Each structure stands twice: as structure tokens, then as C-alpha cells.
């Protein structure tokens, strides 16, 4: 994982709708890792997170929270 905190804009199609989100490089790398671990495409993982998110938060924040939850679960699993 690179130490870059630079924000990058990414585009994805969710259920036929084009949308974008912005993540720091380390968060995006972990999104890729989570998707690979679950044998999903990045787009499929993002669509899943999008479908479950509280609409009061944006997709970028929902993705960061998903990464945080994933990391916390890995810590507790040992």
C-alpha cells in the first residue's frame, strides 16, 4: 500500500447508472483487496456497498466505512 493520501476520482456503473466516487489511494487499494478476497469485481463490491448504505452519507464515505469495518473484522479474527 502506498502512503499517498492523494484523492483520486473513480467512475463506475451501478445497475446501469454511471456514478463517481473519490478515494485516497490506500482506501482504493483496500477496496481492490476486499473485492479480490471475496472474488468480486470492484464494481460489484461498490454496487453492494451502495445498495446497503444510508442515503444520508455519500458513496465515498460509505466505501471508507466499509474498508474500516473490514479491517476491524480482520483484527478481531486474529
PyMOL Python script that loads the backbone (N, CA, C, O; Angstrom):
from pymol import cmd

cmd.read_pdbstr("""\
ATOM      1  N   UNK A   1       0.849  -1.170   0.000  1.00  0.00           N
ATOM      2  CA  UNK A   1       0.000   0.000   0.000  1.00  0.00           C
ATOM      3  C   UNK A   1       0.897   1.236   0.000  1.00  0.00           C
ATOM      4  O   UNK A   1       1.849   1.322   0.775  1.00  0.00           O
ATOM      5  N   UNK A   2       0.589   2.175  -0.861  1.00  0.00           N
ATOM      6  CA  UNK A   2       1.378   3.395  -0.936  1.00  0.00           C
ATOM      7  C   UNK A   2       0.939   4.367   0.152  1.00  0.00           C
ATOM      8  O   UNK A   2      -0.213   4.332   0.586  1.00  0.00           O
ATOM      9  N   UNK A   3       1.851   5.237   0.597  1.00  0.00           N
ATOM     10  CA  UNK A   3       1.483   6.192   1.638  1.00  0.00           C
ATOM     11  C   UNK A   3       0.753   7.425   1.111  1.00  0.00           C
ATOM     12  O   UNK A   3       0.467   8.342   1.880  1.00  0.00           O
ATOM     13  N   UNK A   4       0.453   7.462  -0.161  1.00  0.00           N
ATOM     14  CA  UNK A   4      -0.158   8.639  -0.764  1.00  0.00           C
ATOM     15  C   UNK A   4      -1.560   8.884  -0.228  1.00  0.00           C
ATOM     16  O   UNK A   4      -2.409   7.993  -0.242  1.00  0.00           O
ATOM     17  N   UNK A   5      -1.790  10.101   0.243  1.00  0.00           N
ATOM     18  CA  UNK A   5      -3.122  10.477   0.686  1.00  0.00           C
ATOM     19  C   UNK A   5      -3.868  11.235  -0.390  1.00  0.00           C
ATOM     20  O   UNK A   5      -4.912  11.836  -0.137  1.00  0.00           O
ATOM     21  N   UNK A   6      -3.322  11.200  -1.594  1.00  0.00           N
ATOM     22  CA  UNK A   6      -3.928  11.940  -2.701  1.00  0.00           C
ATOM     23  C   UNK A   6      -5.286  11.354  -3.059  1.00  0.00           C
ATOM     24  O   UNK A   6      -5.452  10.139  -3.160  1.00  0.00           O
ATOM     25  N   UNK A   7      -6.246  12.241  -3.247  1.00  0.00           N
ATOM     26  CA  UNK A   7      -7.582  11.817  -3.663  1.00  0.00           C
ATOM     27  C   UNK A   7      -7.606  11.564  -5.158  1.00  0.00           C
ATOM     28  O   UNK A   7      -7.029  12.318  -5.942  1.00  0.00           O
ATOM     29  N   UNK A   8      -8.278  10.496  -5.538  1.00  0.00           N
ATOM     30  CA  UNK A   8      -8.468  10.183  -6.960  1.00  0.00           C
ATOM     31  C   UNK A   8      -9.943   9.940  -7.201  1.00  0.00           C
ATOM     32  O   UNK A   8     -10.632   9.303  -6.404  1.00  0.00           O
ATOM     33  N   UNK A   9     -10.403  10.461  -8.311  1.00  0.00           N
ATOM     34  CA  UNK A   9     -11.797  10.261  -8.700  1.00  0.00           C
ATOM     35  C   UNK A   9     -11.883   9.001  -9.550  1.00  0.00           C
ATOM     36  O   UNK A   9     -11.066   8.794 -10.448  1.00  0.00           O
ATOM     37  N   UNK A  10     -12.867   8.165  -9.268  1.00  0.00           N
ATOM     38  CA  UNK A  10     -13.087   6.917  -9.993  1.00  0.00           C
ATOM     39  C   UNK A  10     -14.521   6.914 -10.511  1.00  0.00           C
ATOM     40  O   UNK A  10     -15.419   7.477  -9.886  1.00  0.00           O
ATOM     41  N   UNK A  11     -14.721   6.284 -11.641  1.00  0.00           N
ATOM     42  CA  UNK A  11     -16.063   6.152 -12.215  1.00  0.00           C
ATOM     43  C   UNK A  11     -16.463   4.689 -12.226  1.00  0.00           C
ATOM     44  O   UNK A  11     -15.627   3.803 -12.404  1.00  0.00           O
ATOM     45  N   UNK A  12     -17.752   4.447 -12.032  1.00  0.00           N
ATOM     46  CA  UNK A  12     -18.266   3.083 -12.019  1.00  0.00           C
ATOM     47  C   UNK A  12     -19.723   3.119 -12.466  1.00  0.00           C
ATOM     48  O   UNK A  12     -20.418   4.120 -12.291  1.00  0.00           O
ATOM     49  N   UNK A  13     -20.165   2.020 -13.040  1.00  0.00           N
ATOM     50  CA  UNK A  13     -21.569   1.890 -13.412  1.00  0.00           C
ATOM     51  C   UNK A  13     -22.242   0.973 -12.396  1.00  0.00           C
ATOM     52  O   UNK A  13     -21.827  -0.170 -12.204  1.00  0.00           O
ATOM     53  N   UNK A  14     -23.282   1.487 -11.751  1.00  0.00           N
ATOM     54  CA  UNK A  14     -24.025   0.722 -10.748  1.00  0.00           C
ATOM     55  C   UNK A  14     -25.444   0.547 -11.254  1.00  0.00           C
ATOM     56  O   UNK A  14     -26.198   1.511 -11.387  1.00  0.00           O
ATOM     57  N   UNK A  15     -25.794  -0.701 -11.533  1.00  0.00           N
ATOM     58  CA  UNK A  15     -27.118  -1.018 -12.071  1.00  0.00           C
ATOM     59  C   UNK A  15     -27.470  -0.125 -13.266  1.00  0.00           C
ATOM     60  O   UNK A  15     -28.585   0.385 -13.376  1.00  0.00           O
ATOM     61  N   UNK A  16     -26.490   0.047 -14.152  1.00  0.00           N
ATOM     62  CA  UNK A  16     -26.703   0.808 -15.376  1.00  0.00           C
ATOM     63  C   UNK A  16     -26.609   2.313 -15.226  1.00  0.00           C
ATOM     64  O   UNK A  16     -26.822   3.042 -16.195  1.00  0.00           O
ATOM     65  N   UNK A  17     -26.297   2.792 -14.039  1.00  0.00           N
ATOM     66  CA  UNK A  17     -26.203   4.229 -13.788  1.00  0.00           C
ATOM     67  C   UNK A  17     -24.740   4.601 -13.543  1.00  0.00           C
ATOM     68  O   UNK A  17     -24.104   4.065 -12.636  1.00  0.00           O
ATOM     69  N   UNK A  18     -24.215   5.510 -14.347  1.00  0.00           N
ATOM     70  CA  UNK A  18     -22.831   5.957 -14.167  1.00  0.00           C
ATOM     71  C   UNK A  18     -22.747   6.876 -12.956  1.00  0.00           C
ATOM     72  O   UNK A  18     -23.541   7.806 -12.813  1.00  0.00           O
ATOM     73  N   UNK A  19     -21.785   6.609 -12.095  1.00  0.00           N
ATOM     74  CA  UNK A  19     -21.560   7.456 -10.926  1.00  0.00           C
ATOM     75  C   UNK A  19     -20.066   7.524 -10.659  1.00  0.00           C
ATOM     76  O   UNK A  19     -19.286   6.782 -11.256  1.00  0.00           O
ATOM     77  N   UNK A  20     -19.678   8.397  -9.779  1.00  0.00           N
ATOM     78  CA  UNK A  20     -18.263   8.505  -9.442  1.00  0.00           C
ATOM     79  C   UNK A  20     -18.112   8.623  -7.935  1.00  0.00           C
ATOM     80  O   UNK A  20     -19.054   8.961  -7.218  1.00  0.00           O
ATOM     81  N   UNK A  21     -16.909   8.337  -7.481  1.00  0.00           N
ATOM     82  CA  UNK A  21     -16.574   8.444  -6.068  1.00  0.00           C
ATOM     83  C   UNK A  21     -15.117   8.852  -5.991  1.00  0.00           C
ATOM     84  O   UNK A  21     -14.362   8.669  -6.946  1.00  0.00           O
ATOM     85  N   UNK A  22     -14.728   9.399  -4.868  1.00  0.00           N
ATOM     86  CA  UNK A  22     -13.362   9.869  -4.680  1.00  0.00           C
ATOM     87  C   UNK A  22     -12.785   9.192  -3.446  1.00  0.00           C
ATOM     88  O   UNK A  22     -13.372   9.233  -2.364  1.00  0.00           O
ATOM     89  N   UNK A  23     -11.617   8.564  -3.627  1.00  0.00           N
ATOM     90  CA  UNK A  23     -10.949   7.896  -2.509  1.00  0.00           C
ATOM     91  C   UNK A  23      -9.457   8.191  -2.534  1.00  0.00           C
ATOM     92  O   UNK A  23      -8.873   8.425  -3.592  1.00  0.00           O
ATOM     93  N   UNK A  24      -8.860   8.178  -1.369  1.00  0.00           N
ATOM     94  CA  UNK A  24      -7.410   8.224  -1.265  1.00  0.00           C
ATOM     95  C   UNK A  24      -6.862   6.892  -1.769  1.00  0.00           C
ATOM     96  O   UNK A  24      -7.530   5.862  -1.672  1.00  0.00           O
ATOM     97  N   UNK A  25      -5.646   6.918  -2.308  1.00  0.00           N
ATOM     98  CA  UNK A  25      -5.055   5.700  -2.875  1.00  0.00           C
ATOM     99  C   UNK A  25      -5.082   4.501  -1.919  1.00  0.00           C
ATOM    100  O   UNK A  25      -5.452   3.407  -2.345  1.00  0.00           O
ATOM    101  N   UNK A  26      -4.703   4.666  -0.637  1.00  0.00           N
ATOM    102  CA  UNK A  26      -4.725   3.493   0.250  1.00  0.00           C
ATOM    103  C   UNK A  26      -6.120   2.885   0.416  1.00  0.00           C
ATOM    104  O   UNK A  26      -6.254   1.666   0.517  1.00  0.00           O
ATOM    105  N   UNK A  27      -7.149   3.719   0.444  1.00  0.00           N
ATOM    106  CA  UNK A  27      -8.506   3.187   0.545  1.00  0.00           C
ATOM    107  C   UNK A  27      -8.882   2.424  -0.719  1.00  0.00           C
ATOM    108  O   UNK A  27      -9.483   1.353  -0.642  1.00  0.00           O
ATOM    109  N   UNK A  28      -8.529   2.973  -1.889  1.00  0.00           N
ATOM    110  CA  UNK A  28      -8.867   2.281  -3.128  1.00  0.00           C
ATOM    111  C   UNK A  28      -8.137   0.938  -3.216  1.00  0.00           C
ATOM    112  O   UNK A  28      -8.711  -0.054  -3.666  1.00  0.00           O
ATOM    113  N   UNK A  29      -6.883   0.909  -2.790  1.00  0.00           N
ATOM    114  CA  UNK A  29      -6.135  -0.352  -2.805  1.00  0.00           C
ATOM    115  C   UNK A  29      -6.811  -1.395  -1.913  1.00  0.00           C
ATOM    116  O   UNK A  29      -6.844  -2.577  -2.253  1.00  0.00           O
ATOM    117  N   UNK A  30      -7.344  -0.962  -0.783  1.00  0.00           N
ATOM    118  CA  UNK A  30      -8.041  -1.903   0.095  1.00  0.00           C
ATOM    119  C   UNK A  30      -9.387  -2.323  -0.473  1.00  0.00           C
ATOM    120  O   UNK A  30      -9.805  -3.463  -0.275  1.00  0.00           O
ATOM    121  N   UNK A  31     -10.073  -1.429  -1.173  1.00  0.00           N
ATOM    122  CA  UNK A  31     -11.304  -1.823  -1.866  1.00  0.00           C
ATOM    123  C   UNK A  31     -10.981  -2.930  -2.866  1.00  0.00           C
ATOM    124  O   UNK A  31     -11.714  -3.914  -2.968  1.00  0.00           O
ATOM    125  N   UNK A  32      -9.881  -2.768  -3.603  1.00  0.00           N
ATOM    126  CA  UNK A  32      -9.468  -3.810  -4.553  1.00  0.00           C
ATOM    127  C   UNK A  32      -9.158  -5.119  -3.830  1.00  0.00           C
ATOM    128  O   UNK A  32      -9.525  -6.193  -4.307  1.00  0.00           O
ATOM    129  N   UNK A  33      -8.489  -5.034  -2.687  1.00  0.00           N
ATOM    130  CA  UNK A  33      -8.146  -6.238  -1.923  1.00  0.00           C
ATOM    131  C   UNK A  33      -9.396  -6.940  -1.390  1.00  0.00           C
ATOM    132  O   UNK A  33      -9.498  -8.165  -1.443  1.00  0.00           O
ATOM    133  N   UNK A  34     -10.333  -6.165  -0.885  1.00  0.00           N
ATOM    134  CA  UNK A  34     -11.583  -6.746  -0.383  1.00  0.00           C
ATOM    135  C   UNK A  34     -12.317  -7.456  -1.517  1.00  0.00           C
ATOM    136  O   UNK A  34     -12.786  -8.582  -1.353  1.00  0.00           O
ATOM    137  N   UNK A  35     -12.413  -6.798  -2.656  1.00  0.00           N
ATOM    138  CA  UNK A  35     -13.095  -7.403  -3.807  1.00  0.00           C
ATOM    139  C   UNK A  35     -12.407  -8.704  -4.213  1.00  0.00           C
ATOM    140  O   UNK A  35     -13.074  -9.709  -4.459  1.00  0.00           O
ATOM    141  N   UNK A  36     -11.086  -8.690  -4.282  1.00  0.00           N
ATOM    142  CA  UNK A  36     -10.345  -9.891  -4.671  1.00  0.00           C
ATOM    143  C   UNK A  36     -10.546 -11.013  -3.656  1.00  0.00           C
ATOM    144  O   UNK A  36     -10.721 -12.172  -4.033  1.00  0.00           O
ATOM    145  N   UNK A  37     -10.521 -10.672  -2.383  1.00  0.00           N
ATOM    146  CA  UNK A  37     -10.722 -11.661  -1.321  1.00  0.00           C
ATOM    147  C   UNK A  37     -12.086 -12.328  -1.437  1.00  0.00           C
ATOM    148  O   UNK A  37     -12.236 -13.521  -1.175  1.00  0.00           O
ATOM    149  N   UNK A  38     -13.072 -11.536  -1.834  1.00  0.00           N
ATOM    150  CA  UNK A  38     -14.444 -12.049  -1.954  1.00  0.00           C
ATOM    151  C   UNK A  38     -14.751 -12.564  -3.352  1.00  0.00           C
ATOM    152  O   UNK A  38     -15.877 -12.971  -3.638  1.00  0.00           O
ATOM    153  N   UNK A  39     -13.746 -12.546  -4.221  1.00  0.00           N
ATOM    154  CA  UNK A  39     -13.887 -12.988  -5.617  1.00  0.00           C
ATOM    155  C   UNK A  39     -14.992 -12.214  -6.328  1.00  0.00           C
ATOM    156  O   UNK A  39     -15.824 -12.787  -7.032  1.00  0.00           O
ATOM    157  N   UNK A  40     -14.981 -10.890  -6.126  1.00  0.00           N
ATOM    158  CA  UNK A  40     -15.911  -9.980  -6.781  1.00  0.00           C
ATOM    159  C   UNK A  40     -15.118  -8.992  -7.622  1.00  0.00           C
ATOM    160  O   UNK A  40     -13.935  -8.762  -7.374  1.00  0.00           O
ATOM    161  N   UNK A  41     -15.762  -8.422  -8.598  1.00  0.00           N
ATOM    162  CA  UNK A  41     -15.146  -7.288  -9.280  1.00  0.00           C
ATOM    163  C   UNK A  41     -15.267  -6.085  -8.349  1.00  0.00           C
ATOM    164  O   UNK A  41     -16.112  -6.060  -7.455  1.00  0.00           O
ATOM    165  N   UNK A  42     -14.419  -5.100  -8.570  1.00  0.00           N
ATOM    166  CA  UNK A  42     -14.510  -3.873  -7.782  1.00  0.00           C
ATOM    167  C   UNK A  42     -15.893  -3.250  -7.971  1.00  0.00           C
ATOM    168  O   UNK A  42     -16.502  -2.786  -7.007  1.00  0.00           O
ATOM    169  N   UNK A  43     -16.384  -3.241  -9.200  1.00  0.00           N
ATOM    170  CA  UNK A  43     -17.709  -2.664  -9.480  1.00  0.00           C
ATOM    171  C   UNK A  43     -18.806  -3.392  -8.706  1.00  0.00           C
ATOM    172  O   UNK A  43     -19.726  -2.752  -8.197  1.00  0.00           O
ATOM    173  N   UNK A  44     -18.722  -4.717  -8.610  1.00  0.00           N
ATOM    174  CA  UNK A  44     -19.734  -5.486  -7.877  1.00  0.00           C
ATOM    175  C   UNK A  44     -19.687  -5.164  -6.385  1.00  0.00           C
ATOM    176  O   UNK A  44     -20.729  -5.029  -5.744  1.00  0.00           O
ATOM    177  N   UNK A  45     -18.489  -5.043  -5.838  1.00  0.00           N
ATOM    178  CA  UNK A  45     -18.364  -4.689  -4.427  1.00  0.00           C
ATOM    179  C   UNK A  45     -18.932  -3.294  -4.173  1.00  0.00           C
ATOM    180  O   UNK A  45     -19.649  -3.080  -3.196  1.00  0.00           O
ATOM    181  N   UNK A  46     -18.612  -2.361  -5.044  1.00  0.00           N
ATOM    182  CA  UNK A  46     -19.111  -0.993  -4.878  1.00  0.00           C
ATOM    183  C   UNK A  46     -20.631  -0.959  -4.987  1.00  0.00           C
ATOM    184  O   UNK A  46     -21.290  -0.243  -4.232  1.00  0.00           O
ATOM    185  N   UNK A  47     -21.187  -1.718  -5.907  1.00  0.00           N
ATOM    186  CA  UNK A  47     -22.648  -1.786  -6.035  1.00  0.00           C
ATOM    187  C   UNK A  47     -23.274  -2.337  -4.755  1.00  0.00           C
ATOM    188  O   UNK A  47     -24.324  -1.862  -4.321  1.00  0.00           O
ATOM    189  N   UNK A  48     -22.635  -3.330  -4.154  1.00  0.00           N
ATOM    190  CA  UNK A  48     -23.140  -3.908  -2.904  1.00  0.00           C
ATOM    191  C   UNK A  48     -23.112  -2.875  -1.779  1.00  0.00           C
ATOM    192  O   UNK A  48     -24.089  -2.711  -1.048  1.00  0.00           O
ATOM    193  N   UNK A  49     -21.984  -2.183  -1.649  1.00  0.00           N
ATOM    194  CA  UNK A  49     -21.867  -1.147  -0.617  1.00  0.00           C
ATOM    195  C   UNK A  49     -22.908  -0.057  -0.855  1.00  0.00           C
ATOM    196  O   UNK A  49     -23.544   0.421   0.085  1.00  0.00           O
ATOM    197  N   UNK A  50     -23.074   0.329  -2.110  1.00  0.00           N
ATOM    198  CA  UNK A  50     -24.043   1.370  -2.453  1.00  0.00           C
ATOM    199  C   UNK A  50     -25.462   0.954  -2.081  1.00  0.00           C
ATOM    200  O   UNK A  50     -26.237   1.771  -1.584  1.00  0.00           O
ATOM    201  N   UNK A  51     -25.804  -0.298  -2.316  1.00  0.00           N
ATOM    202  CA  UNK A  51     -27.174  -0.755  -2.042  1.00  0.00           C
ATOM    203  C   UNK A  51     -27.478  -0.813  -0.551  1.00  0.00           C
ATOM    204  O   UNK A  51     -28.640  -0.747  -0.151  1.00  0.00           O
ATOM    205  N   UNK A  52     -26.437  -0.936   0.275  1.00  0.00           N
ATOM    206  CA  UNK A  52     -26.632  -1.065   1.719  1.00  0.00           C
ATOM    207  C   UNK A  52     -26.393   0.233   2.484  1.00  0.00           C
ATOM    208  O   UNK A  52     -26.658   0.295   3.685  1.00  0.00           O
ATOM    209  N   UNK A  53     -25.900   1.266   1.813  1.00  0.00           N
ATOM    210  CA  UNK A  53     -25.518   2.476   2.545  1.00  0.00           C
ATOM    211  C   UNK A  53     -26.727   3.308   2.946  1.00  0.00           C
ATOM    212  O   UNK A  53     -27.763   3.303   2.282  1.00  0.00           O
ATOM    213  N   UNK A  54     -26.562   4.009   4.036  1.00  0.00           N
ATOM    214  CA  UNK A  54     -27.534   5.004   4.478  1.00  0.00           C
ATOM    215  C   UNK A  54     -27.458   6.157   3.484  1.00  0.00           C
ATOM    216  O   UNK A  54     -26.370   6.671   3.224  1.00  0.00           O
ATOM    217  N   UNK A  55     -28.556   6.562   2.939  1.00  0.00           N
ATOM    218  CA  UNK A  55     -28.564   7.602   1.904  1.00  0.00           C
ATOM    219  C   UNK A  55     -28.154   8.966   2.430  1.00  0.00           C
ATOM    220  O   UNK A  55     -28.001   9.905   1.650  1.00  0.00           O
ATOM    221  N   UNK A  56     -27.973   9.095   3.742  1.00  0.00           N
ATOM    222  CA  UNK A  56     -27.512  10.371   4.281  1.00  0.00           C
ATOM    223  C   UNK A  56     -25.999  10.536   4.143  1.00  0.00           C
ATOM    224  O   UNK A  56     -25.466  11.620   4.382  1.00  0.00           O
ATOM    225  N   UNK A  57     -25.301   9.449   3.753  1.00  0.00           N
ATOM    226  CA  UNK A  57     -23.856   9.564   3.518  1.00  0.00           C
ATOM    227  C   UNK A  57     -23.570   9.272   2.054  1.00  0.00           C
ATOM    228  O   UNK A  57     -24.290   8.517   1.401  1.00  0.00           O
ATOM    229  N   UNK A  58     -22.510   9.883   1.555  1.00  0.00           N
ATOM    230  CA  UNK A  58     -22.190   9.688   0.139  1.00  0.00           C
ATOM    231  C   UNK A  58     -21.448   8.367  -0.079  1.00  0.00           C
ATOM    232  O   UNK A  58     -20.996   7.728   0.871  1.00  0.00           O
ATOM    233  N   UNK A  59     -21.335   7.981  -1.327  1.00  0.00           N
ATOM    234  CA  UNK A  59     -20.713   6.698  -1.672  1.00  0.00           C
ATOM    235  C   UNK A  59     -19.262   6.635  -1.220  1.00  0.00           C
ATOM    236  O   UNK A  59     -18.818   5.599  -0.725  1.00  0.00           O
ATOM    237  N   UNK A  60     -18.520   7.715  -1.380  1.00  0.00           N
ATOM    238  CA  UNK A  60     -17.111   7.722  -0.959  1.00  0.00           C
ATOM    239  C   UNK A  60     -16.987   7.424   0.530  1.00  0.00           C
ATOM    240  O   UNK A  60     -16.155   6.611   0.934  1.00  0.00           O
ATOM    241  N   UNK A  61     -17.800   8.069   1.338  1.00  0.00           N
ATOM    242  CA  UNK A  61     -17.778   7.825   2.787  1.00  0.00           C
ATOM    243  C   UNK A  61     -18.202   6.400   3.108  1.00  0.00           C
ATOM    244  O   UNK A  61     -17.617   5.756   3.979  1.00  0.00           O
ATOM    245  N   UNK A  62     -19.214   5.909   2.410  1.00  0.00           N
ATOM    246  CA  UNK A  62     -19.673   4.536   2.634  1.00  0.00           C
ATOM    247  C   UNK A  62     -18.562   3.535   2.324  1.00  0.00           C
ATOM    248  O   UNK A  62     -18.411   2.538   3.029  1.00  0.00           O
ATOM    249  N   UNK A  63     -17.793   3.794   1.285  1.00  0.00           N
ATOM    250  CA  UNK A  63     -16.685   2.898   0.946  1.00  0.00           C
ATOM    251  C   UNK A  63     -15.599   2.941   2.017  1.00  0.00           C
ATOM    252  O   UNK A  63     -15.057   1.900   2.387  1.00  0.00           O
ATOM    253  N   UNK A  64     -15.280   4.117   2.511  1.00  0.00           N
ATOM    254  CA  UNK A  64     -14.281   4.216   3.584  1.00  0.00           C
ATOM    255  C   UNK A  64     -14.755   3.464   4.826  1.00  0.00           C
ATOM    256  O   UNK A  64     -13.972   2.756   5.458  1.00  0.00           O
ATOM    257  N   UNK A  65     -16.025   3.613   5.174  1.00  0.00           N
ATOM    258  CA  UNK A  65     -16.571   2.906   6.338  1.00  0.00           C
ATOM    259  C   UNK A  65     -16.561   1.392   6.126  1.00  0.00           C
ATOM    260  O   UNK A  65     -16.319   0.631   7.063  1.00  0.00           O
ATOM    261  N   UNK A  66     -16.824   0.961   4.895  1.00  0.00           N
ATOM    262  CA  UNK A  66     -16.780  -0.472   4.584  1.00  0.00           C
ATOM    263  C   UNK A  66     -15.358  -1.003   4.771  1.00  0.00           C
ATOM    264  O   UNK A  66     -15.163  -2.075   5.344  1.00  0.00           O
ATOM    265  N   UNK A  67     -14.377  -0.258   4.292  1.00  0.00           N
ATOM    266  CA  UNK A  67     -12.973  -0.652   4.471  1.00  0.00           C
ATOM    267  C   UNK A  67     -12.645  -0.723   5.960  1.00  0.00           C
ATOM    268  O   UNK A  67     -12.009  -1.678   6.407  1.00  0.00           O
ATOM    269  N   UNK A  68     -13.067   0.268   6.726  1.00  0.00           N
ATOM    270  CA  UNK A  68     -12.812   0.276   8.165  1.00  0.00           C
ATOM    271  C   UNK A  68     -13.436  -0.942   8.843  1.00  0.00           C
ATOM    272  O   UNK A  68     -12.785  -1.595   9.659  1.00  0.00           O
ATOM    273  N   UNK A  69     -14.678  -1.251   8.517  1.00  0.00           N
ATOM    274  CA  UNK A  69     -15.334  -2.438   9.086  1.00  0.00           C
ATOM    275  C   UNK A  69     -14.584  -3.712   8.724  1.00  0.00           C
ATOM    276  O   UNK A  69     -14.422  -4.599   9.561  1.00  0.00           O
ATOM    277  N   UNK A  70     -14.124  -3.804   7.474  1.00  0.00           N
ATOM    278  CA  UNK A  70     -13.386  -4.983   7.020  1.00  0.00           C
ATOM    279  C   UNK A  70     -12.083  -5.130   7.800  1.00  0.00           C
ATOM    280  O   UNK A  70     -11.729  -6.227   8.232  1.00  0.00           O
ATOM    281  N   UNK A  71     -11.367  -4.008   7.978  1.00  0.00           N
ATOM    282  CA  UNK A  71     -10.115  -4.053   8.737  1.00  0.00           C
ATOM    283  C   UNK A  71     -10.365  -4.444  10.192  1.00  0.00           C
ATOM    284  O   UNK A  71      -9.615  -5.239  10.758  1.00  0.00           O
ATOM    285  N   UNK A  72     -11.405  -3.894  10.793  1.00  0.00           N
ATOM    286  CA  UNK A  72     -11.738  -4.241  12.178  1.00  0.00           C
ATOM    287  C   UNK A  72     -12.058  -5.722  12.310  1.00  0.00           C
ATOM    288  O   UNK A  72     -11.664  -6.355  13.290  1.00  0.00           O
ATOM    289  N   UNK A  73     -12.766  -6.280  11.337  1.00  0.00           N
ATOM    290  CA  UNK A  73     -13.098  -7.707  11.410  1.00  0.00           C
ATOM    291  C   UNK A  73     -11.849  -8.568  11.274  1.00  0.00           C
ATOM    292  O   UNK A  73     -11.759  -9.630  11.890  1.00  0.00           O
ATOM    293  N   UNK A  74     -10.895  -8.126  10.481  1.00  0.00           N
ATOM    294  CA  UNK A  74      -9.635  -8.879  10.340  1.00  0.00           C
ATOM    295  C   UNK A  74      -8.826  -8.842  11.622  1.00  0.00           C
ATOM    296  O   UNK A  74      -8.178  -9.826  11.977  1.00  0.00           O
ATOM    297  N   UNK A  75      -8.858  -7.718  12.318  1.00  0.00           N
ATOM    298  CA  UNK A  75      -8.130  -7.594  13.580  1.00  0.00           C
ATOM    299  C   UNK A  75      -8.730  -8.532  14.622  1.00  0.00           C
ATOM    300  O   UNK A  75      -7.998  -9.220  15.334  1.00  0.00           O
ATOM    301  N   UNK A  76     -10.050  -8.562  14.712  1.00  0.00           N
ATOM    302  CA  UNK A  76     -10.692  -9.400  15.730  1.00  0.00           C
ATOM    303  C   UNK A  76     -10.593 -10.885  15.407  1.00  0.00           C
ATOM    304  O   UNK A  76     -10.676 -11.724  16.304  1.00  0.00           O
ATOM    305  N   UNK A  77     -10.415 -11.216  14.117  1.00  0.00           N
ATOM    306  CA  UNK A  77     -10.260 -12.620  13.734  1.00  0.00           C
ATOM    307  C   UNK A  77      -8.858 -13.123  14.021  1.00  0.00           C
ATOM    308  O   UNK A  77      -8.616 -14.330  14.008  1.00  0.00           O
ATOM    309  N   UNK A  78      -7.940 -12.218  14.277  1.00  0.00           N
ATOM    310  CA  UNK A  78      -6.612 -12.612  14.681  1.00  0.00           C
ATOM    311  C   UNK A  78      -5.617 -12.538  13.626  1.00  0.00           C
ATOM    312  O   UNK A  78      -4.449 -12.851  13.856  1.00  0.00           O
TER     313      UNK A  78
END
""", "prot")
cmd.dss("prot")
cmd.show_as("cartoon", "prot")
cmd.util.cbc("prot")
cmd.orient("prot")
